[in-house]
Every structure is written in structure tokens, then in C-alpha cells.
Amino acid sequence: MTQRARIDQDGAEGAGGGAAIDAGAELDPVHPVRPPAPRFEPGGLSTAEVAERVARGDVNDVPVRSSRSTADIVRGNVFTRFNAIIGVLWLIMLFVAPIQDSLFGFVIIANTGIGIIQELRAKKTLDGLAVIGEARPSVRRDGRTAEIPTSEIVLDDVVELGPGDKVVVDGVVGEADGLEIDESLLTGEADPVLKKPGDPVMSGSFVVAGGGAFTATKVGREAYAAQLAQEASRFTLVHSELRSGISTILKYVTWMMVPTSVGLVISQLVVKDSNLKDSVARTVGGIVPMIPEGLVLLTSVAFAIGVIRLGRKQCLVQELPAIEGLARVDVVCLDKTGTLTEGGMDVTELRPLGGADVTYVKKVLGALGESDPRPNASLQAVIDAYPDSEEWRCTESLPFSSARKYSGASFSEGDGENSVWLLGAPDVLLPPGDAALREVDALNEQGLRVLLLARAVRELDDPAVSAGARPTALVVLEQRLRPDAADTLRYFDEQKVHAKVISGDNAVSVSAVAGKLGLPGAENTVDARRLPADRAEMAEELDRNTVFGRVTPQQKRDMVGALQSRGHTVAMTGDGVNDVLALKDADIGVSMGSGSEATRAVAQIVLLDNSFATLPSVVAEGRRVIGNITRVATLFLTKTVYSVLLAVLVVCSQVEYPFLPRHLTLLSTLTIGVPAFFLALAPNKERARPHFVRRVMRYAVPGGAVAAVATFATYLIARSYYTGEGALQAETSAATLTLFLTSMWVLAIIARPWTWWRVALVAAMGAAFLVVLVVPWLQDFFQLKLVGVTMPWLAVAVAAAAAALIECTFRWVDRRFPA
């Protein structure tokens, strides 16, 4: 701890002995009144004091929910609008018709059970990964520091803070060593706030520089961030085009169902003077297929399976739409350090400047390393290379900050002389044109990272401390490239996803690293200090270039916004505290598991194994979900369209509805239910496209309309062809054959591109229907029996004509609305 930190701490302890801070002092908007500062105990609470607070309930008991509760999962799958409709119809059918006509109810029970089981599996995966990635703050107890779960913090605990740490409960600072906290996620103010002993800290903020410790004054649901997010859950399906699109579709279906169902009920029960039970059965048979009951189930299952698959790869999806969102991304912004390169670095060379003594320079570097209790990767490499000799005493320190691009310390040397030293970016500490910069540029072109050691002529607390600093030595660092980075960048390039490297390091050095990894356009490099402030002009620069260096945290955020203003869907990766604002504003934020608590908290996706190579898996999983749900949604809505149109045609023609529930249960199972389940989980590398509802309806409406007209035409022809007892069963069988064959062709189109297993799937469904037609007891069970030769072949001919028309229509849609 530095001398300044000791002085601040002593002052805080003196004040804490009884002098309370003015309760009316002006503070930030979220803290209108400053509470009396509690007495700061450097050693923390004792075991007995912790037990006392636990007994009182003064524990940080806000549940960290990574998924919906079991009760919510069951409730969400069981109590749906369409389950309620089908449930009522099922109960009616159990009383008025044979069990064959109630099969649809058992199918719904099975579907609901599958949905619950899959989501519970996803919950187990999410909860397990969330525990791995959960923040474990350092807390002092009994004079020792230990990492504990956030939920075990109690009132008056002393919590330590370092760069990148998230403040997990409200409190009052007791120790501060250049402690700078970013409260932008709470207040909207972008500038970090320098905290001193006695100042309040809010949960939800994070440390950007320095370190310290604070006393917890509000825990659990009383903490500020907990009050903001008390109803929030990480497992959310909001802001998903798929989910919102399906909700829109279901709304339209409801509007169509209500008047059509009323007309069908009147037609079958009042207008037609037929058997009451048979009329009820045929009415239910007309209503049930209008409901795309399996669509929501398969969407939930597809998402759940995606979570489980990614969980096996140590990828924590904190919000489900992130799977879908990353598949829609067309620009991915990469932070070099920790993403393209591994966190560690090595000092490869020390170049003294201006005749500086090498031994003296090493002593300075060792003292600088010792002055920072929480060194970043660069300083850690210096510490490893040049251990401190403990001859100098640090009197004041200035922690590294991404905004400043340098750190510093003042020392009382062994001979009593005082000196101030800075270590940081050469092009920030030196004026343009300085001779040393030419040497730095040559090293940067090799992909090496260079720090400048400079002796300051001003005091450390002077805002212009870097002005006039005298260059003393260059510290050359070599970064370790991630072995999987090149393959990942190549994948994004093949998928037409543009990668932008946005780094706080020197632009030339970043460009060299990107070039080594084979990033296309790596030579198009820009120093962010010369980027225009205007959003439109910045967006043009971002579109033209690939690598950006010397980017400040605020600029990262601005750059994400500029890209989004051009209609891009932006993903941002990072692991450092300087990435937090950009991660939060990006459409998809991706954090490394070894990153700071702050980055993990705001990211939608956390790569727990720190493997950049996992990202293609997430993209592929998202594309699988989007592409496959689009396919199966077309199947389900084609059924809804032909069911509604058939009901309308029946009402207008004043005839019996051609199908019983058992017929449509069979058709739905073979042409939609079973194949849709396999298609929803199949591999799919199609690039995600927008306008989900529009694309689905372009196929479903014409496909369903053609199927309805063809089926009804066959039914009317059969009514005039068959007479006598059993005519209705023969008419129904002919209409069923036409509808099945037409629906099978829709399935065959949706299953493209054909592979061996897709062909086998379609063939198996056709074979199953053929078995029903030839096995006597199945004929009786489903009341399906083709009578004669002429009418069945006529039904096949009508289906063939309908299939040809559907094929032409779908191809026209593809040409008229290309991807």
C-alpha cells in the first residue's frame, strides 16, 4: 500500500471514530443523502460477528438466477392459450367420440412434457455454468482475505476492490489507492469517479483503476442495483425476432380462428341435420388443426438444445436470444488483448535511451512493479523480468487507466532523492516527432508491444504530469498469439462477417498482430485519436478500415454506435474493464471467462474456457435455430392456413366437414409433428436472414391455399361419386389421400437440400401412411378405406397437380424475394 493510501486510511479511521459526514451533503442523483460513514475495520468482521449478522438476516440474499425456476418452466409450458383451447376440446371429445378422436389431446400432453424436460435440462446446464462463472469477491474476515460467493456477504463486511472488479453491494470506501470507479451503467455518466475514504460506492458500478476496500452498508434487496433489477432474470426470451415473430403469428392465428370456428360450429350443429355426436366430432376436427400447437414447443426445444450443446463447450449463454443474435451479426469487434492474444506477455528487450544506466533502469522498473498491488498484464511482465530490490519507498502511485494509457509512481530513493516515474504508451507520453518514436514504430511493425519509461518533471497529482517527461528506456514486450485465433478469423471471413480489431494499443503493433493471424484488411489501420467525432463520418471510417489503435473506452462505445447507425448487427468481444461500455451497447456482448467481473456481468455470452474458437460454435448454433425454426414454422402455418380455408369452404358450401380429429391427428403427426422435430434439431449453416414472419408467410399462405382447394375439390368430386351407406367414410378417405400427398410435397420442399437422412425421413412418413391404408385394423381405427379404383387415382392426380402448383409458387417466391 502506498503512503498516500495509508494517509487516507488513517484519516478515514479518525473520522470514523465519531465524526459523521454531513447528511445533507450534495451527492450524485442516486445518492441524494450520504449516510453516516461506518467505522472502517481494516481486518474485517470476526467469525462471531458474521454469524450474528447471518442470524439477523443481514445477508446478501438476492438470488442470482441464471434460468427460470422450475415452477416458471412448468407454468410456462402448461398454461398457454392454445393448451387451454385444446384441453377444452379434448374433454368434449372424451365424452362424445371414440378414443381415436381424442388422440390429439395425448399428443399435446406429450409435447408439453417434452418441452418441460428439455427446458429443465437447459436450466441444469445454465445453473451449473453460472456457478462456475459467478463472481467471488475478496472479503476480509478475522484479519485474513478470502474469496466468497456474493450471496455470503453480510452487512459491515470489508470488501476489497481491484481493477475490473464489480461492486456487488452498496458501501462506503475505507481504503483508496487511486481508486477510480465507473458508475455509467447506473447514472449514465461516462467519466470515472475518483473515490476517497468516506465516499459511497454503489452496487452495479465497477473499478477502472486503482484499488481499495469498502464497508458494506446495504446488502440483499436493499442494495441499489438489486432494487433496479429485482424482477430481472438472465434467462429471458425478450428482444428475439424469432420469439416476437412467433407471437405475432399466433396473434394472427387467433384472429382467424375465432370467426372461422364460430361459423363451423353453426354449420355443423345447426344447419346440418345430422347425428349430434358426429357433428361435434367433425367440428372439433375442423378447429384443432388450426392451432400450430407444436411451433412454440419446437422453438423452446431448439433454444434449450442450443444451450445444452454450447454448455458442453463451456459457453455460458446468459440470455437465450444471444444464440440467435450472434447468428445475425455481420460485424464483430475484437479487442486484441485477451481475444486475439493470450493474457500473458514476456519482456524480450530493454533499450535504454539517452545514455541511461541499465542497472538503474531495472531498479526503477522493479520499484514501479512493486508500487501497484494489482498490476495489469504488461506490468506483470515487467515485475517478472525485474524484481524489486526494496531499496526505494513508494510515496504515491497512479494506477494504470485505459483513458490515460500510462501509470506512475513517486519514490523516495535510497539516497533520499525523490523522483517521479511514468510507464506507458510512448506515443502518448512523447510529443509527435520525438526521435524515440521512430524506434518505437519499427518495433510496432514487428507486432511487438512497447512501453516507455519516462522521468516526470511534475508532481504525480498534476493533471499534466506527462508534459515534458524525459524518455529513459523502452521496454519491449512480446504478446502470445492465441493458437485458435487465425482459424476463427478465417471462419468469420468465409461467413461474410466483417471483423474489426479495436484496441487501446499502438495501431501499427495491432495491425502487425492482425496480419500475422491472416485478418483480411489488416493493413487498413487507423489511429483512433484521429477519428472524427461525428457519428456519420466515424461510421464511414469504420466501414473503410479494419484495425483501430489507441482507442479509448468511450470511443469503443461510440464506434459500436456508429456501426449500428449503418444498420450493422454488432458483436463486441473483450475481457478488460475498458470493454464494458462497448459490450453493453453492442447487440451481442461476448466476454472471456477470465475477464473482469464487470465484463462478465454485462455480456450476453461468457466463454468460460477463454477459447476464442468457441465463437463459431455459437454462430453455428444460432444459425441452426433460426434456419430450422423458419422451416418448421412454414410446415405448421401451412397446416393452419389449409385448416382455416377448409373450414371456410365447408361453411360456404353447407356440407359436412370432411375430417374427424383422428384423420388430422394422423396427417399432422406424419407430415408435420415427427419430421418437424428432426428438422428443428438438424445441422443448418444457412446465414440468418431478417423478416421472419414475412418469409414464413410467403410460403405458408400459397402452400396452404393450394392444399385446401385441392382437398376440397377432391371431397366434392367424391361426394358426387359415392352414394349410399359408408359414402362419407369413402369421401373422407379420398380427401385425406389428397391432403396427405399435397402436405408431403410441402414437407419435401421444406426438407431441401436433400441428404440421405432427409430423404429417408420423408420416405418413412410416406411408408407409415401406406401401412395405415393397407392394414385392416388400422383402417378401422382411423376410419380410412379407399373404395374403388377411379376415385383414389383421381385423388392422386389432384394431389399431383397441387404439388406442381406449389412447386412453381415456391420457386417464384424464391426468385421474387431472393435471400
Secondary structure, DSSP 8 states (H G I E B T S, - for coil): --HHHHHHHHHHHHHHTT----TT----TT-SS--------TT-B-HHHHHHHHHHT-B------SS--HHHHHHHHHS-HHHHHHHHHHHHHHHHS-GGGGHHHHHHHHHHHHHHHHHHHHHHHHHHHHHHH----EEEETTEEEE--GGG-BTT-EEEE-TT-B--SEEEEEEEEEEEEE-HHHH---S-EE--TT-EE-TT-EEEEEEEEEEEEE-GGGSHHHHHSTT--SS---S-HHHHHHHHHHHHHHHHHHHHHHHHHHIIIIIS-S-HHHHHHHHHHHHGGGS-HHHHHHHHHHHHHHHHHHHTTTEEESSTHHHHHHHH-SEEEE-TBTTTEEEEEEEEEEEE-TT--HHHHHHHHHHHHHH-SS--HHHHHHHHHS---S-SEEEEEE---TTT-EEEEEEE-TTS-EEEEEEE-HHHHS-TT-HHHHHHHHHHTTT-EEEEEEE-SS-TTSTTTTTT-EEEEEEEEEEEE-TTHHHHHHHHHHTT-EEEEE-SS-HHHHHHHHHHTT-TTTT-EEEGGGS-SSHHHHHHHHHH-SEEES--HHHHHHHHHHHHHTT--EEEEE-SGGGHHHHHHSSEEEEETTS-HHHHHH-SEEETT--GGGHHHHHHHHHHHHHHHHHHHHHHHHHHHHHHHHHHHHHHHT---S--HHHHHHHHIIIIIHHHHHHHHS-------S-HHHHHHHHHHHHHHHHHHHHHHHHHHHHHH--STTHHHHHHHHHHHHHHHHHHHHHHHHT-S--HHHHHHHHHHHHHHHHHHHSHHHHHHHT----SSHHHHHHHHHHHHHHHHHHHHHHHHHHHS--
